[in-house]
Amino acid sequence: MVLQRTPLFNASGDRDWGKRRIIGGNTTNLIELNNIKYEWAYPMYRLMMNNFWIPEEIALSDDARQYPHLSAAEKRSFTKILSFLIFLDSIQTHNLPNINEYITAPEVNLCLTLHAFQEAVHSQSYGYLLDSIVSADVRDAVYNEWRYDDHLLTRNQFITDRYEAFIQDPSEDNLIKTVMANYILEGIYFYSGFSFFYALGRQGKMLGTVSEIKYIQRDELTHLALFRKIFLEIKNENPHLFDATLLEALRAMMAQAVEHEIAWGKYVTNDEIEGLSAKEIDQYIRYLANSRLTAIQMAPLYPEITEHPMPWVDQFAAMNSLKTDFFEQKVTNYTKSSNLKWEDL
């Protein structure tokens, strides 16, 4: 069935809490935060608000001094990974409103709106990193990397095509696949890149950049939790849509994403980054896929992988784990939510 966009205002909408649905509902489209059905949404909204941060408050002067002394392999990974992260967050900023137009729960609309805003902050962060650390020529090359790197262009186009399929045909089936695509993007596609920056941080390198990445990852954890909740609510309210064919297609999406992310992680690091081997990237991404699938009540793809292959990544990603000069680096927990675990949401 083709879904209809929510109207700006639906005068014949139903305010009855019991009749509200996350998709396909008859919403007035008015935000009533004292009359919500999805009780997880408002706490998540408040958490996302409390996670507000400003990229320019993190000092990058040490990073600017260190960057010229990185190895050629480290510089290559640094610029290619930033180029892909820039794409991911740019496309999320633009595409999230396309999904939001079909969500008929105003409290969930609020969360998606904040999600889009946070992706814009991430783009601001990448711009700040490039302006502060590298030359103008390198900065422009990063933004144009997809024009010259076929690996990057292929990845960018693959993700874009997934989203465009829903825009062209906003069916229930395509919406579920788009929700899954967002869940995969937030839970798989960022992580070989994040682990590279943490590998640098373990060596005491580029700690300002690592702080920026840690804030970004904290946001991505809430985004991952948000799409997990949306997926499960759609499934709970529309079990008839989740037949064997669709479930197999969703598992195939995750399997393909894993292969793409592993290939990308190996390509950008080229097994030349200290403390981050190609084998570890392979096992880490498969481990994450199992965790993501289990969280949405689906069987893992790689049951042979039961232990986290790189526990240092999670330890390093935890807010406040960096020890830097007091006057150089701001305290990294603005709120009590700084050590957020997305599985708890």
Residue pairs with C-beta under 8 A, 6 or more apart in sequence:
1 171
1 172
2 169
2 170
2 171
3 23
3 24
3 102
3 170
3 171
3 172
3 175
4 102
5 101
5 102
5 170
6 27
6 29
6 101
6 102
6 103
6 104
7 29
8 29
9 28
9 29
9 30
10 26
10 27
10 28
10 29
11 28
12 26
13 26
13 27
13 28
13 29
13 30
14 20
14 25
14 26
14 27
14 28
15 28
15 32
15 35
17 35
17 36
17 37
18 37
19 25
19 26
20 27
20 37
20 104
20 105
21 104
21 105
21 237
22 38
22 103
22 104
22 105
22 108
22 230
22 233
22 234
22 237
23 102
23 103
23 104
23 172
23 175
23 234
23 237
23 238
24 104
24 172
24 238
25 104
25 105
26 104
27 104
27 105
27 106
29 106
30 106
31 106
31 107
31 109
31 110
32 106
33 42
33 107
33 110
36 42
36 105
36 106
36 107
37 105
37 107
38 105
38 107
38 108
38 229
38 233
40 229
40 345
41 105
41 107
41 108
41 110
41 111
41 229
42 107
42 110
44 111
44 222
44 225
44 226
44 229
44 345
45 107
45 110
45 111
45 114
47 222
47 337
47 340
47 345
48 111
48 114
48 115
48 118
48 219
48 222
49 114
50 334
50 335
50 336
50 337
51 118
51 218
51 219
51 222
51 334
51 335
51 337
51 340
52 334
53 121
53 215
53 334
55 121
55 124
55 125
55 128
55 129
55 212
55 215
56 128
57 330
58 208
58 211
58 212
58 215
58 329
58 330
59 208
59 328
59 329
59 330
60 128
60 129
60 132
60 133
60 208
60 209
61 132
61 208
61 328
62 207
62 208
62 328
63 129
63 132
63 133
63 206
63 207
63 208
63 209
64 132
64 133
66 205
66 206
67 75
67 78
67 133
67 134
67 206
70 78
70 205
70 206
71 272
73 269
73 270
73 272
73 273
74 200
74 205
74 273
76 268
76 270
77 196
77 268
77 269
77 270
77 272
77 273
78 196
78 206
79 134
79 138
79 141
79 142
79 145
80 145
80 149
80 152
80 268
81 192
81 193
81 196
81 197
81 268
82 126
82 129
82 130
82 142
83 142
83 143
83 145
83 146
83 149
83 152
84 152
84 155
84 156
84 193
84 264
84 268
85 122
85 126
85 190
85 193
85 216
86 123
86 126
86 142
86 143
87 146
87 152
87 156
87 159
88 159
88 185
88 189
88 190
89 119
89 120
89 122
89 123
89 126
90 119
90 123
91 156
91 159
91 160
91 163
92 115
92 116
92 119
92 182
92 185
93 116
93 119
93 120
93 123
95 163
96 112
96 115
96 116
96 119
96 182
97 112
97 116
98 163
98 166
98 167
99 112
99 166
99 175
99 178
99 179
99 182
100 109
100 112
100 113
100 116
102 170
102 175
103 109
103 112
103 230
108 230
111 226
112 226
115 222
115 223
115 226
118 219
118 223
121 219
122 216
122 219
125 212
125 215
125 216
128 212
129 209
129 212
130 138
130 139
130 142
131 139
133 209
134 142
145 152
146 152
146 153
146 156
147 153
151 263
151 264
151 267
155 260
155 264
158 260
159 181
159 185
159 189
162 177
162 178
162 181
163 178
163 181
165 174
165 177
165 178
166 174
166 175
166 177
166 178
172 238
172 241
173 241
173 246
175 234
176 231
176 234
176 241
176 242
176 246
176 250
177 249
177 250
177 253
179 227
179 230
179 231
179 234
180 231
180 250
180 253
180 254
181 253
182 223
182 227
183 224
183 227
183 228
183 231
183 292
183 296
184 253
184 254
184 257
184 292
186 220
186 223
186 224
186 227
187 224
187 288
187 292
188 254
188 257
188 258
188 261
188 285
188 288
188 289
188 292
189 257
189 260
189 261
190 217
190 220
191 261
191 284
191 285
191 288
192 261
192 262
192 264
192 265
192 268
192 269
192 281
192 284
192 285
193 265
193 268
194 213
194 217
194 313
194 317
195 265
195 276
195 281
195 284
195 310
195 313
196 265
196 268
196 269
196 273
196 276
197 206
197 209
197 210
197 213
198 210
198 213
198 312
198 313
198 316
198 317
199 273
199 274
199 275
199 276
200 206
200 209
200 210
200 273
201 207
201 210
201 316
201 322
202 275
202 312
202 316
203 274
203 275
207 322
207 324
207 329
208 329
210 316
210 322
211 322
211 329
211 332
214 317
214 319
214 322
214 332
215 332
217 317
218 319
218 338
218 340
221 340
221 341
221 342
222 340
222 342
222 345
224 292
224 342
225 342
225 343
225 345
228 295
228 296
228 342
228 345
229 345
231 296
232 296
232 297
234 241
235 241
235 242
235 296
235 297
247 298
250 298
251 293
251 298
251 301
254 289
254 292
254 293
254 301
255 289
255 301
257 289
258 285
258 286
258 289
258 301
261 285
262 281
262 282
262 285
262 286
265 278
265 281
265 282
265 285
266 278
266 281
266 282
269 276
269 278
269 281
271 277
271 278
280 309
280 310
283 305
283 309
283 310
284 308
284 309
284 310
284 313
286 301
286 302
286 305
287 302
287 305
287 307
287 308
287 309
289 300
289 301
289 302
290 300
290 301
290 302
290 303
290 305
293 299
293 300
293 301
294 300
295 343
308 314
315 321
318 339
319 332
319 333
319 338
319 339
320 331
320 332
320 333
320 338
320 339
322 329
322 332
332 338
333 339
